[in-house]
Amino acid sequence: MVSPGNAFSDAGEGYFRIALTDVDRVELAFTRLKEAGISF
């Protein structure tokens, strides 16, 4: 699950939060971010 950082406060602007789950889902999430051209 990913949510924008500013949902938690103004200090979170420009960040996002990830709820970590099992390793396979985390790997899939990073693969999808990379394919979408989002660098981290």
N, CA, C and O atoms as CSV, one atom per row, in Angstrom:
chain,resi,resn,atom,element,x,y,z
A,1,MET,N,N,0.843,-1.169,0.000
A,1,MET,CA,C,0.000,0.000,0.000
A,1,MET,C,C,0.889,1.232,0.000
A,1,MET,O,O,1.843,1.313,0.774
A,2,VAL,N,N,0.586,2.173,-0.848
A,2,VAL,CA,C,1.355,3.415,-0.944
A,2,VAL,C,C,0.401,4.578,-0.745
A,2,VAL,O,O,-0.701,4.588,-1.293
A,3,SER,N,N,0.826,5.553,0.038
A,3,SER,CA,C,0.021,6.755,0.229
A,3,SER,C,C,0.930,7.976,0.192
A,3,SER,O,O,2.104,7.890,0.550
A,4,PRO,N,N,0.393,9.108,-0.238
A,4,PRO,CA,C,1.216,10.314,-0.297
A,4,PRO,C,C,1.605,10.782,1.103
A,4,PRO,O,O,0.814,10.712,2.043
A,5,GLY,N,N,2.839,11.259,1.215
A,5,GLY,CA,C,3.329,11.709,2.516
A,5,GLY,C,C,2.542,12.864,3.091
A,5,GLY,O,O,2.395,12.969,4.309
A,6,ASN,N,N,2.023,13.750,2.220
A,6,ASN,CA,C,1.299,14.910,2.735
A,6,ASN,C,C,-0.053,14.528,3.331
A,6,ASN,O,O,-0.736,15.382,3.896
A,7,ALA,N,N,-0.450,13.269,3.217
A,7,ALA,CA,C,-1.678,12.814,3.884
A,7,ALA,C,C,-1.472,12.765,5.396
A,7,ALA,O,O,-2.439,12.719,6.157
A,8,PHE,N,N,-0.211,12.774,5.830
A,8,PHE,CA,C,0.097,12.675,7.256
A,8,PHE,C,C,0.450,14.017,7.870
A,8,PHE,O,O,0.267,14.223,9.070
A,9,SER,N,N,0.958,14.931,7.051
A,9,SER,CA,C,1.207,16.312,7.495
A,9,SER,C,C,1.836,17.073,6.334
A,9,SER,O,O,2.253,16.475,5.342
A,10,ASP,N,N,1.899,18.382,6.464
A,10,ASP,CA,C,2.526,19.196,5.423
A,10,ASP,C,C,4.005,18.863,5.263
A,10,ASP,O,O,4.564,19.039,4.180
A,11,ALA,N,N,4.647,18.383,6.327
A,11,ALA,CA,C,6.070,18.026,6.271
A,11,ALA,C,C,6.311,16.822,5.367
A,11,ALA,O,O,7.448,16.575,4.964
A,12,GLY,N,N,5.269,16.078,5.046
A,12,GLY,CA,C,5.405,14.915,4.187
A,12,GLY,C,C,5.332,15.222,2.704
A,12,GLY,O,O,5.445,14.314,1.881
A,13,GLU,N,N,5.144,16.491,2.345
A,13,GLU,CA,C,5.060,16.892,0.933
A,13,GLU,C,C,6.310,16.444,0.183
A,13,GLU,O,O,7.430,16.693,0.629
A,14,GLY,N,N,6.119,15.788,-0.950
A,14,GLY,CA,C,7.248,15.329,-1.755
A,14,GLY,C,C,7.712,13.922,-1.414
A,14,GLY,O,O,8.645,13.411,-2.033
A,15,TYR,N,N,7.073,13.292,-0.437
A,15,TYR,CA,C,7.433,11.938,-0.025
A,15,TYR,C,C,6.213,11.041,-0.168
A,15,TYR,O,O,5.095,11.516,-0.366
A,16,PHE,N,N,6.441,9.749,-0.066
A,16,PHE,CA,C,5.328,8.811,-0.001
A,16,PHE,C,C,5.649,7.754,1.040
A,16,PHE,O,O,6.812,7.533,1.379
A,17,ARG,N,N,4.635,7.121,1.530
A,17,ARG,CA,C,4.803,6.079,2.553
A,17,ARG,C,C,4.386,4.744,1.966
A,17,ARG,O,O,3.401,4.645,1.234
A,18,ILE,N,N,5.150,3.730,2.298
A,18,ILE,CA,C,4.861,2.382,1.832
A,18,ILE,C,C,4.637,1.490,3.040
A,18,ILE,O,O,5.453,1.459,3.961
A,19,ALA,N,N,3.527,0.766,3.033
A,19,ALA,CA,C,3.289,-0.253,4.057
A,19,ALA,C,C,3.915,-1.543,3.533
A,19,ALA,O,O,3.461,-2.094,2.530
A,20,LEU,N,N,4.941,-2.016,4.202
A,20,LEU,CA,C,5.650,-3.204,3.734
A,20,LEU,C,C,4.848,-4.464,4.010
A,20,LEU,O,O,4.283,-4.654,5.086
A,21,THR,N,N,4.823,-5.308,3.006
A,21,THR,CA,C,4.140,-6.587,3.124
A,21,THR,C,C,5.169,-7.674,2.817
A,21,THR,O,O,6.354,-7.499,3.099
A,22,ASP,N,N,4.737,-8.769,2.255
A,22,ASP,CA,C,5.698,-9.834,1.967
A,22,ASP,C,C,6.675,-9.405,0.875
A,22,ASP,O,O,6.383,-8.499,0.095
A,23,VAL,N,N,7.815,-10.046,0.822
A,23,VAL,CA,C,8.915,-9.659,-0.064
A,23,VAL,C,C,8.488,-9.651,-1.530
A,23,VAL,O,O,8.885,-8.755,-2.275
A,24,ASP,N,N,7.698,-10.616,-1.956
A,24,ASP,CA,C,7.276,-10.673,-3.359
A,24,ASP,C,C,6.494,-9.427,-3.761
A,24,ASP,O,O,6.679,-8.905,-4.860
A,25,ARG,N,N,5.631,-8.955,-2.885
A,25,ARG,CA,C,4.842,-7.757,-3.202
A,25,ARG,C,C,5.723,-6.505,-3.228
A,25,ARG,O,O,5.508,-5.616,-4.051
A,26,VAL,N,N,6.706,-6.432,-2.339
A,26,VAL,CA,C,7.616,-5.285,-2.330
A,26,VAL,C,C,8.435,-5.269,-3.615
A,26,VAL,O,O,8.611,-4.214,-4.225
A,27,GLU,N,N,8.936,-6.429,-4.030
A,27,GLU,CA,C,9.697,-6.504,-5.279
A,27,GLU,C,C,8.831,-6.093,-6.470
A,27,GLU,O,O,9.291,-5.367,-7.351
A,28,LEU,N,N,7.597,-6.550,-6.499
A,28,LEU,CA,C,6.677,-6.183,-7.575
A,28,LEU,C,C,6.438,-4.672,-7.584
A,28,LEU,O,O,6.412,-4.050,-8.646
A,29,ALA,N,N,6.267,-4.093,-6.413
A,29,ALA,CA,C,6.044,-2.648,-6.324
A,29,ALA,C,C,7.229,-1.871,-6.874
A,29,ALA,O,O,7.041,-0.911,-7.622
A,30,PHE,N,N,8.454,-2.270,-6.515
A,30,PHE,CA,C,9.632,-1.574,-7.016
A,30,PHE,C,C,9.807,-1.781,-8.513
A,30,PHE,O,O,10.254,-0.870,-9.210
A,31,THR,N,N,9.468,-2.949,-9.016
A,31,THR,CA,C,9.520,-3.203,-10.454
A,31,THR,C,C,8.553,-2.281,-11.176
A,31,THR,O,O,8.902,-1.694,-12.200
A,32,ARG,N,N,7.350,-2.150,-10.657
A,32,ARG,CA,C,6.353,-1.285,-11.288
A,32,ARG,C,C,6.759,0.183,-11.228
A,32,ARG,O,O,6.542,0.925,-12.186
A,33,LEU,N,N,7.345,0.608,-10.112
A,33,LEU,CA,C,7.833,1.985,-10.021
A,33,LEU,C,C,8.908,2.236,-11.073
A,33,LEU,O,O,8.894,3.262,-11.752
A,34,LYS,N,N,9.842,1.289,-11.204
A,34,LYS,CA,C,10.921,1.428,-12.182
A,34,LYS,C,C,10.357,1.477,-13.599
A,34,LYS,O,O,10.777,2.308,-14.404
A,35,GLU,N,N,9.407,0.593,-13.908
A,35,GLU,CA,C,8.803,0.572,-15.246
A,35,GLU,C,C,8.038,1.853,-15.548
A,35,GLU,O,O,7.911,2.248,-16.707
A,36,ALA,N,N,7.532,2.498,-14.507
A,36,ALA,CA,C,6.793,3.750,-14.680
A,36,ALA,C,C,7.733,4.951,-14.792
A,36,ALA,O,O,7.285,6.084,-14.968
A,37,GLY,N,N,9.036,4.695,-14.688
A,37,GLY,CA,C,10.008,5.769,-14.815
A,37,GLY,C,C,10.214,6.551,-13.531
A,37,GLY,O,O,10.748,7.659,-13.552
A,38,ILE,N,N,9.792,5.977,-12.417
A,38,ILE,CA,C,9.943,6.639,-11.118
A,38,ILE,C,C,11.248,6.159,-10.497
A,38,ILE,O,O,11.421,4.968,-10.237
A,39,SER,N,N,12.157,7.087,-10.263
A,39,SER,CA,C,13.450,6.722,-9.674
A,39,SER,C,C,13.392,6.864,-8.164
A,39,SER,O,O,12.641,7.678,-7.627
A,40,PHE,N,N,14.172,6.084,-7.512
A,40,PHE,CA,C,14.205,6.102,-6.044
A,40,PHE,C,C,15.603,5.882,-5.558
A,40,PHE,O,O,15.840,5.863,-4.350
